[in-house]
Amino acid sequence: MTPRPLRHKRTTLALATAVAAGALLSTGLTSVASAQTPAGTPGRTTLAAAPASLTAAARTSLLQQAQADSAGTARQIGLGAQEKLVAKDVVKDADGTVHTRYERTYAGLPVLGGDLIVHTSAAGKTEGVTKATGAAIKVASLTPKVAAAKAEQQAVSLAKDAGSAQTAADRAPRKVIWAGSGKPVLAYETVVGGLQDDGTPNELHVITDAATGKKLYEYQGIENATGTGKTLYSGTVSLTTNLSGSTYQLYDTTRGGHKTYNLARKTSGTGTLFTDADNVWGTGTASSSSSDQTAAADAAYGAQETWDFYKNTFGRNGIKNNGVGAYSRVHYSSNYVNAFWDDSCFCMTYGDGSGNTHPLTALDVAGHEMSHGVTSNTAGLNYSGESGGLNEATSDIFGTGVEWYANNSTDKGDYLIGEKIDINGDGTPLRYMDKPSKDGASADYWSSTVGNKDVHYSSGVANHFFYLLAEGSGAKTINGVSYNSPTSNGSTVTGIGRDKALQIWYKALTTYMTSTTNYKAARTATLNAASALYGSSSAEYKAVAAAWSGVSVN
């Protein structure tokens, strides 16, 4: 089977109100740093700017304080009288610096593409603001010229590749201010639901101008990784379970209460919690049975390792950093060759693949999917265009990080994506980080048209950057796998190691990227992160610049 990108064709469609899998954003817009000062001190080699581990109570307290102070913060950073801030996330560094991420409203309406990050020193002084858009938020009128019912009809007709799909209205579109591109305007956000052509749930967000009905933007809210597998992937592992009476449950109370459920071929609902009498889960072989425990064991292991990776590498306490675990659903649909993360259920979902005998539960797939949740709850990178490529690459980068972290002898760490699921049927991986174009479709380097590619292919630029930053250019063998990574400018890049590269990407994602970050802005964000962590004169900072230049992002 050859890999194929996501398609937006729906076979069954319904309308839902906006339940975004992450913030609504736009592509191709550079993050604007207002009075932005890199937090790093030249020559610093300590990790004082690394994120500190926050308890759920401490994080909640910081968010509540930020919200209580939001009116004063809005005035201090120069927002208009009708603009208000809504605290969404907070990161506190080891040196006490606090990075608070806000969404905005205007006259009570959500501002899509108006998110920003306020950087505050340990002494409480505002050091800078990173904005998704530099445009002033102001519209001439809050009264739409297009009726909501008409906007709903337009959204359905404008949904790409809708074909002959049947539709039904669930709830009315919501009024918003669209600030994702150009001058802010009054708009409607409508979500077209149902199923995509491969059975994946559909959340196509369509933004239409409330004055003209013109489509301003659309993006897919369900974030997928495509593949199929022939084996189960992680061998015999230890799982944390729960004993209830005389019955064991696939329920991990030590990691936010993560549970693994059986959908038994259904496509909706939570499913049934997996239980067992002897606490031995699965057989280590694939089965077409909809009650098979082996896929569930893989899913639970992936969730376990991903939680530990984020906790022990970055001090992040779960996907939302609030100590609450997501849940996993296996045996989704029939012959479903995919897996996906969905913010609306805060869950991972896995199909059983072709013939219902190849569950898509490999370790890097699990890490990839849950990392979509982390992105959604931090930068909220839009799943389209350049920001969509960065979104996918972030999941590939951290999914790879999970695989290395797990140190599993059956599924060793590498810079190959989906190598265990054998989607091509010939043993080759789904994607390559050292030279992404080896998959036949991904981009090695940035170009002005890279945002037109499917997000799984435009991700190649950032994947290539990360590999160069971690391992450097040229031919080498790492953990038994041969790589040969080129550069667009013929330069030689010296890597700084995977651990440092992961710290830089995570800090950039959580404190410097916004909903409108494109590749140029990602360069700025990672340089800011390297400066904060290691100093602006450090080898790490210079390596970030060199790696981006090596993929034509200057």
RODORO-380463 format. One line per field, with one value per residue (C-alpha): x, y, z; residue number from 1. Coordinates in steps of 0.05 Angstrom, whole numbers, plus 32768, in hexadecimal, padded with zeros to 4 digits. Each point is the difference from the previous one (the first is absolute). Layout:
<nodes>
c1 = c(X,...)
c2 = c(Y,...)
c3 = c(Z,...)
nr = c(NUM,...)
</nodes>
This chain:
<nodes>
c1 = c(8000,801B,7FFA,7FCC,7FF4,7FC0,7FC6,7FC8,7FCB,7FC5,7FD3,7FD2,7FFB,7FDD,8006,801A,8011,8049,8022,8047,8036,802E,7FFB,7FE9,803B,801A,803B,8038,8000,803E,7FFB,800A,802A,7FED,8039,801A,8041,8020,8002,8045,8041,803A,802E,7FD2,8005,7FD1,7FB8,7FE1,7FCE,7FEA,7FB7,7FF6,7FD2,7FBF,7FCE,7FB8,7FF0,803A,7FEE,7FB7,8015,802B,7FC8,7FCE,802E,800D,7FB6,7FF3,8036,7FEB,7FDF,803F,802B,7FD5,8009,804B,800D,7FD5,7FC1,7FC1,7FC6,7FD4,8037,8005,8031,7FF0,803A,800A,8043,803C,8048,802F,804B,8032,8019,7FB9,7FEF,7FB7,7FE3,7FB5,7FD9,7FBF,7FC7,7FDB,7FB8,7FE6,7FBD,7FF4,8010,803A,803A,801B,8049,8006,8025,803E,8034,8016,8046,8009,803F,8005,7FFA,7FBD,8018,7FE4,803C,7FDD,7FC3,7FFD,7FC2,7FE0,7FED,8019,7FBE,7FD5,7FC0,7FC7,7FC3,7FCF,7FC1,7FED,7FBF,8007,7FE3,7FFC,7FCE,801B,7FD4,801D,8047,7FF2,7FEA,803C,8030,7FE4,8004,8046,801A,8035,7FED,7FBD,7FE4,7FBB,8005,7FC0,8001,7FD7,8004,8012,8009,8008,8045,8020,8014,804A,8034,802F,8046,8027,8011,7FFD,7FD0,7FD4,7FB8,7FBE,7FF7,7FDC,8022,7FDB,8018,7FEC,7FFF,7FF3,8034,8039,8005,802B,7FD2,8026,7FD3,7FFB,8006,8009,8001,7FE7,8007,7FD4,7FFB,7FC1,7FF8,800A,7FFD,8045,8029,803B,801F,7FF5,8027,7FF7,7FF9,800F,804A,8016,803B,7FF5,801B,7FF6,8028,8010,801A,7FF6,8039,801B,8009,7FF2,7FF9,7FEA,7FBC,7FE3,7FB8,7FCB,7FE1,7FB6,7FE5,801B,8004,803A,7FF3,802B,7FFE,803F,7FF2,8049,7FFF,7FC4,7FCD,800D,7FD0,7FFE,7FBC,7FE5,7FD5,7FF3,7FFB,7FD3,8011,7FE3,7FFB,8035,7FFC,8009,803A,802E,8000,8024,8003,804B,801F,8021,7FE9,8001,8026,8037,7FE1,7FCD,7FB7,7FC3,7FD5,7FDF,800E,804A,802A,8042,7FF0,7FE9,8041,8027,7FD4,8007,804B,8005,7FD8,802A,8043,7FE7,7FE9,8044,8026,7FDE,8004,8049,801A,7FDB,7FDD,7FBD,7FC9,7FD4,7FE8,7FE0,8035,7FC9,800B,7FC4,800A,7FDE,7FE2,800B,7FCD,8013,7FDB,7FE2,7FD4,8011,803D,8011,8048,800D,8007,7FEE,7FFF,7FBF,7FFD,7FB4,8006,8047,8012,8029,7FDD,801F,7FE6,8011,801A,7FF4,7FDB,7FF9,8041,8032,7FF0,8022,801B,804B,8026,8013,7FB8,7FE6,8033,7FF0,7FB5,8004,8032,7FC9,7FDC,803C,8005,7FB6,8006,803E,800E,7FC1,8021,7FCC,7FFA,8009,8037,8044,7FE4,7FE0,8044,801E,7FC7,800E,804B,7FF7,7FDC,8035,8037,7FE1,7FE7,8049,8014,7FCF,801E,8047,7FE9,7FDE,8042,7FD9,802B,7FC9,7FF3,8042,8005,800C,7FF1,7FCD,7FB6,7FD1,8037,7FDD,7FBD,801D,7FCD,8024,8001,804B,801C,800C,7FE7,7FC8,802F,804B,801C,8047,7FE9,7FB4,7FFB,8012,7FB6,7FF3,7FD5,801C,8028,804A,8004,7FD3,7FE4,7FC9,7FD1,800E,7FC1,7FD7,8015,7FD8,8016,8020,802F,800C,8016,8040,8021,7FFB,800F,803F,8013,7FF8,802A,8038,7FFC,8003,8031,801F,8008,8022,8003,7FFF,7FE4,7FD7,7FE5,800A,7FDD,8025,7FF0,801B,7FE4,800F,7FF9,7FE3,803C,8036,8014,8018,7FD4,8019,7FC9,7FF7,7FE0,7FB8,7FF5,8011,7FDB,7FC1,8006,8006,7FC4,7FD5,8011,7FF3,7FBD,7FE8,801B,800F,7FD3,7FB9,7FC5,801C,8048,801C,8046,8021,7FE0,8014,8048,7FF7,7FDD,8036,8037,7FDD,7FFA,804A,8014,7FD5,801A,8049,8011,8001,804B,7FFB,8011,7FB7,7FE6,802F,7FEC,7FB7,8010,802B,7FCC,7FC9,802E,800E,7FB6,7FFB,7FDC,8028)
c2 = c(8000,8045,8039,8034,8044,8014,8011,802E,7FDA,7FED,7FC5,8013,8048,8025,8046,800E,803F,8012,7FCC,800C,7FCC,8038,804B,8019,801F,8014,7FEB,8029,8037,8011,8006,8048,800C,8042,8019,7FB9,7FF6,7FBB,7FE7,7FE3,8020,7FFC,7FC6,7FE0,7FB5,7FEF,7FEC,8036,800D,7FB7,7FF5,7FF0,7FC8,801C,7FDC,8003,802E,802F,8003,800E,8037,8021,7FFE,801B,8039,800F,8002,802D,8030,7FFA,8045,8022,7FD5,8013,804A,7FF8,7FDF,8033,7FDA,8026,800F,7FC8,7FCC,7FCF,7FC8,7FB9,7FDA,7FBD,7FE4,8011,7FEA,8012,7FFA,7FE9,8048,8018,801E,7FF4,7FFA,8008,7FEE,8026,7FFE,8041,8017,803F,801A,7FBB,7FDA,7FD0,801B,7FC8,800B,8033,7FD6,801B,7FEE,8030,7FF4,8017,7FFF,7FE1,8046,8009,802E,7FF7,7FF2,7FF6,7FE9,7FCE,800B,7FD5,803F,8047,801C,802B,7FDB,802D,7FF6,8034,7FDB,7FC4,7FF5,7FCB,800C,7FB6,7FD9,7FC6,7FCE,8019,7FFC,7FB8,7FEF,8024,7FDA,7FBD,8013,801B,7FC3,7FE2,7FC1,7FFA,7FDB,7FE2,7FFC,8008,8038,8014,803D,7FF1,8046,8045,801B,802F,8048,800E,8033,7FE3,801C,7FC7,8025,8049,8032,7FE3,7FF5,7FE8,7FB8,7FBE,7FC0,7FC1,7FB8,7FCC,7FBD,7FB7,7FD3,8008,7FD0,7FCE,7FFF,8033,802F,8044,8045,802F,8047,8032,804C,802C,804C,8017,803A,7FDD,7FB5,7FF7,7FC7,801B,7FC0,7FB7,7FCA,7FB8,7FF8,7FB6,7FF1,7FBE,7FD2,7FCF,7FB9,7FB5,7FCB,7FB7,7FF3,8018,802C,8003,7FB9,7FEF,803F,8014,8023,8026,7FE6,8005,7FC9,800A,7FC8,7FC1,801F,8026,803E,801F,8040,8024,8029,8016,8026,802D,7FC8,7FE8,7FCA,7FD3,7FF0,7FD0,801E,7FBA,801B,803B,8046,8029,7FFF,7FF0,7FB5,7FCC,8002,7FC4,7FD0,7FBF,7FCA,7FF1,8044,7FE3,8028,7FE6,7FC8,8025,7FEE,8023,7FE9,8014,7FFB,8041,7FED,7FF3,801B,8004,8042,801B,7FEE,8024,803E,8000,7FF8,803A,802D,7FEC,800E,8041,801A,7FED,801F,8044,7FFC,7FEC,8027,8042,7FFE,8000,7FDF,7FE2,801A,803E,8005,7FFB,7FB9,7FE4,7FC5,7FF7,7FBD,7FCF,7FDB,7FC3,7FD6,803D,7FF0,7FC6,7FFC,8047,800F,803D,801D,8045,8031,8026,803B,7FFC,7FBE,800C,7FBB,7FD5,7FD1,7FC5,7FD7,7FB7,8009,7FD6,7FBF,8018,7FDC,8039,8031,8044,8001,8006,8028,803B,8003,8006,8035,8025,8002,8016,8036,801E,800B,8024,802D,800F,8014,802C,8022,7FE5,7FFC,7FFD,7FBE,801F,8020,800F,8001,7FBC,7FE6,8019,7FDF,7FBD,8008,800F,7FBD,7FDD,8020,7FF0,7FBB,7FF2,801B,7FCF,7FC6,8011,800D,7FBC,7FDD,7FC2,7FC9,7FEA,8046,8025,804B,801C,803B,7FD9,800C,7FC4,7FCF,7FC8,8006,7FF2,8029,7FF6,7FB4,7FFD,8010,804A,8034,8033,803C,800E,8039,8001,8008,8006,7FFC,7FB7,7FF2,801B,803B,8026,8041,8000,804C,803D,8022,8033,7FC8,7FCE,8016,7FE5,7FB9,7FD2,800D,7FBB,8014,8049,7FE7,7FE7,8044,8001,7FB6,800A,803D,7FD8,7FC7,8030,8024,7FBE,7FD7,802D,7FF7,7FC9,7FB5,7FDB,7FC3,800C,7FC7,7FD0,802B,8023,8048,8033,8046,8036,804C,8030,802D,7FCB,8012,7FD0,8002,7FE6,7FE4,8012,7FBE,7FEA,8013,8049,8003,7FE6,8035,8037,7FE8,7FF8,8045,801F,7FDD,8011,8047,801F,7FE1,8019,7FEC,8022,7FE7,7FEE,7FE7,8045,800C,7FBA,8013,803E,7FD7,7FCB,8034,8023,7FBD,7FEF,8046,7FF8,7FBA,8004,8049,8027,7FF4,7FB6,7FC7,7FEA,8043,7FFF,7FB8,8014,8037,7FD1,7FC8,802F,801C,7FB8,7FF8,8045,8024,8040)
c3 = c(8000,7FEE,8032,7FF1,801F,8024,7FD3,8012,7FDB,802C,7FF5,8039,8019,8036,801D,8045,8024,8009,802B,7FE7,8008,8015,7FF4,7FBC,7FDC,7FBD,7FD6,7FE3,8034,8028,804B,8013,803D,8020,802A,7FFE,8025,8000,8048,7FF9,8017,7FCE,8011,8033,8000,803A,7FF5,802D,7FC8,7FFB,8015,8049,8016,801A,802A,7FE8,803A,7FF0,7FB7,8011,8030,7FCB,7FCD,8031,8013,7FB7,7FF2,803D,7FE6,7FB7,7FFB,8019,7FD3,7FC4,800F,800D,7FBC,7FDB,7FEE,7FEF,802F,7FE2,8004,8039,800F,8012,8021,7FDD,8016,802B,8001,8039,7FF5,8034,8008,8010,7FBC,7FEF,7FBA,8000,7FC1,7FF4,7FCE,7FF2,7FFA,7FE0,8017,801D,7FC0,7FF9,7FD7,7FD5,7FF1,8039,8033,8022,8035,8037,801B,8049,8029,8045,801C,7FDD,7FC9,7FBA,7FD3,7FBE,7FD9,7FC8,7FD5,7FCA,7FDA,8002,7FE5,802D,8012,7FEA,7FD4,7FE6,8013,802B,7FD8,7FCA,7FBC,7FF3,802B,8029,7FDA,7FBE,801B,8014,7FB9,7FE3,802E,7FE9,7FB6,8009,8024,7FD2,7FDB,8023,7FC4,8009,804B,8029,8034,803C,802D,8048,801E,7FE3,7FEA,8032,7FF4,8006,7FED,7FCB,8009,7FE1,7FC0,7FEB,801F,8038,7FEB,801F,7FEB,800D,8015,7FEB,800A,7FCD,8023,7FEF,7FE1,7FCF,7FC6,8026,803C,802A,8026,7FDE,8020,7FC5,801B,7FCD,800C,7FD5,7FFD,8024,7FCF,7FBE,800D,7FE1,801B,8027,8018,800E,8024,8018,804B,8003,7FFE,7FE4,7FF4,7FC7,7FFF,8005,8023,7FFE,8046,8047,8012,8047,8019,8048,802B,8046,8004,803A,800C,8035,802A,800D,802C,7FDE,7FBB,7FE1,7FD6,7FCA,8029,8014,803E,8004,7FBF,8003,7FFF,7FB8,7FEB,7FC3,7FE2,7FCC,7FC9,7FE4,7FB8,8012,7FE9,803A,804B,8034,7FFC,8037,8030,7FF7,803B,800E,8035,8003,7FEE,7FC2,7FC4,7FB9,7FDE,7FDA,7FBD,7FD5,8001,7FD8,803E,8016,8048,7FF6,803A,7FDB,7FDD,8043,8021,7FCA,8007,804B,7FFB,7FCE,802E,803C,7FDD,7FE2,8045,801E,7FC6,8009,804C,8005,7FC5,8006,8044,7FDB,8029,7FCA,7FBD,801D,8037,8033,8019,7FDA,7FD1,7FBD,7FED,7FC7,7FD4,7FD7,7FCD,7FDF,7FC4,7FD1,7FD3,8016,7FEB,802B,8046,8018,803A,800E,8030,8006,8026,8018,7FE7,7FD1,7FD1,7FDA,7FC6,7FF5,7FBA,7FC2,8010,8049,800F,7FFF,8039,7FF9,8047,7FF5,8035,7FD3,7FE6,8047,8012,7FBF,800D,8049,7FEB,7FD4,8042,801D,7FC3,8004,8049,7FF5,7FBD,7FDF,7FBC,7FC9,7FDC,7FBB,7FD7,801F,8047,7FF2,7FEA,8041,8026,7FDF,8008,804A,8008,7FD8,8029,8043,7FE8,7FEF,8045,8021,7FD9,8016,8047,8006,7FF0,7FEA,7FE3,7FD1,7FE5,8004,7FFA,7FBA,7FD3,7FD6,8007,8001,7FEE,8026,7FDD,7FBB,7FDA,7FBE,8007,7FF3,8044,7FF3,8031,7FF7,8006,8006,802A,7FE4,7FB7,7FFE,7FB4,8004,800B,7FBA,8015,803C,7FFA,8014,7FFD,8007,7FC1,7FF6,7FEB,8038,8024,7FC6,8010,802D,8048,8005,7FC7,8011,8044,7FDF,8006,804C,8007,7FD7,802A,8040,7FE7,7FEB,8043,8027,7FD6,7FCB,7FB5,7FD8,8003,8043,8023,8040,802A,7FC6,7FCB,7FC7,7FF0,7FCF,8009,7FCC,8005,7FCD,8002,8001,8047,8036,803D,8043,802C,8049,8015,8003,8049,7FF5,7FBE,8022,8037,7FCC,7FD8,803E,801B,7FBC,7FFB,8046,8008,7FBC,7FCA,7FF5,7FD6,7FC3,8002,7FBC,7FEF,8004,8043,8018,7FF2,802C,8036,8004,8001,8039,8023,7FF6,8019,803E,800F,7FEC,7FF0,7FBF,7FF7,800D,7FD1,8007,7FE7,7FC4,7FF1,7FFD,7FCE,7FD7,7FFF,7FE8,7FCA,7FEC,7FEE,7FDE,8039,8008)
nr = c(1,2,3,4,5,6,7,8,9,10,11,12,13,14,15,16,17,18,19,20,21,22,23,24,25,26,27,28,29,30,31,32,33,34,35,36,37,38,39,40,41,42,43,44,45,46,47,48,49,50,51,52,53,54,55,56,57,58,59,60,61,62,63,64,65,66,67,68,69,70,71,72,73,74,75,76,77,78,79,80,81,82,83,84,85,86,87,88,89,90,91,92,93,94,95,96,97,98,99,100,101,102,103,104,105,106,107,108,109,110,111,112,113,114,115,116,117,118,119,120,121,122,123,124,125,126,127,128,129,130,131,132,133,134,135,136,137,138,139,140,141,142,143,144,145,146,147,148,149,150,151,152,153,154,155,156,157,158,159,160,161,162,163,164,165,166,167,168,169,170,171,172,173,174,175,176,177,178,179,180,181,182,183,184,185,186,187,188,189,190,191,192,193,194,195,196,197,198,199,200,201,202,203,204,205,206,207,208,209,210,211,212,213,214,215,216,217,218,219,220,221,222,223,224,225,226,227,228,229,230,231,232,233,234,235,236,237,238,239,240,241,242,243,244,245,246,247,248,249,250,251,252,253,254,255,256,257,258,259,260,261,262,263,264,265,266,267,268,269,270,271,272,273,274,275,276,277,278,279,280,281,282,283,284,285,286,287,288,289,290,291,292,293,294,295,296,297,298,299,300,301,302,303,304,305,306,307,308,309,310,311,312,313,314,315,316,317,318,319,320,321,322,323,324,325,326,327,328,329,330,331,332,333,334,335,336,337,338,339,340,341,342,343,344,345,346,347,348,349,350,351,352,353,354,355,356,357,358,359,360,361,362,363,364,365,366,367,368,369,370,371,372,373,374,375,376,377,378,379,380,381,382,383,384,385,386,387,388,389,390,391,392,393,394,395,396,397,398,399,400,401,402,403,404,405,406,407,408,409,410,411,412,413,414,415,416,417,418,419,420,421,422,423,424,425,426,427,428,429,430,431,432,433,434,435,436,437,438,439,440,441,442,443,444,445,446,447,448,449,450,451,452,453,454,455,456,457,458,459,460,461,462,463,464,465,466,467,468,469,470,471,472,473,474,475,476,477,478,479,480,481,482,483,484,485,486,487,488,489,490,491,492,493,494,495,496,497,498,499,500,501,502,503,504,505,506,507,508,509,510,511,512,513,514,515,516,517,518,519,520,521,522,523,524,525,526,527,528,529,530,531,532,533,534,535,536,537,538,539,540,541,542,543,544,545,546,547,548,549,550,551,552,553,554)
</nodes>
